[in-house]
């Protein structure tokens, strides 16, 4: 992680994906998205990783269905 990389809260990630923050926490627990624990035990998510996942999922959702 670079020193300048922004870390997002579960709430910020939830807003990007339009889901509940608890869903983001479940994704992290299941290993679908990487997270970092702060010294206080809170989860934080790397902005670059979150944006990459969002782009990947958005691309998959908009590709035409092939039969």
C-alpha positions in Angstrom: 0.0 0.0 0.0 1.3 3.4 -0.9 1.3 6.1 1.8 -1.0 8.3 -0.4 -3.6 5.6 -0.9 -7.0 6.5 0.6 -8.7 4.0 2.9 -12.5 3.9 2.7 -14.9 3.0 5.6 -17.5 0.3 5.1 -20.2 3.0 4.8 -18.3 4.7 1.9 -17.8 1.4 0.1 -21.5 0.6 0.7 -22.5 3.9 -0.9 -20.4 3.1 -4.0 -22.0 -0.4 -4.4 -25.5 0.8 -3.3 -25.7 -1.9 -0.6 -25.9 -1.9 3.2 -22.6 -1.5 5.2 -23.3 -4.9 6.8 -23.1 -6.4 3.3 -19.7 -4.9 2.8 -18.6 -6.4 6.1 -19.9 -9.8 5.0 -18.0 -9.5 1.7 -14.8 -8.8 3.6 -15.4 -11.8 5.9 -16.0 -14.0 2.9 -12.9 -12.8 1.2 -14.7 -11.2 -1.7 -13.0 -7.9 -0.9 -9.8 -7.2 1.0 -9.8 -5.2 4.2 -7.4 -3.7 6.7 -8.0 -3.5 10.4 -7.2 -0.3 12.2 -5.6 -0.4 15.6 -9.1 0.1 17.0 -10.4 -3.0 15.1 -12.4 -1.1 12.4 -12.3 -2.3 8.8 -10.9 -0.1 6.1 -10.8 -0.8 2.4 -8.2 0.3 -0.2 -9.8 2.8 -2.6 -8.0 1.4 -5.6 -9.1 -2.2 -4.8 -12.7 -1.1 -4.3 -12.8 0.9 -7.6 -11.3 -2.0 -9.5 -13.9 -4.4 -8.1 -16.7 -1.9 -8.9 -15.4 -1.5 -12.5 -15.1 -5.3 -12.9 -18.7 -5.9 -11.6 -20.1 -3.0 -13.7 -18.4 -4.3 -16.8 -19.8 -7.8 -16.2 -23.3 -6.5 -15.7 -23.3 -4.4 -18.9 -21.8 -7.0 -21.2 -24.4 -8.5 -23.6 -25.7 -12.0 -22.8 -24.5 -14.6 -25.3 -26.5 -17.7 -25.8 
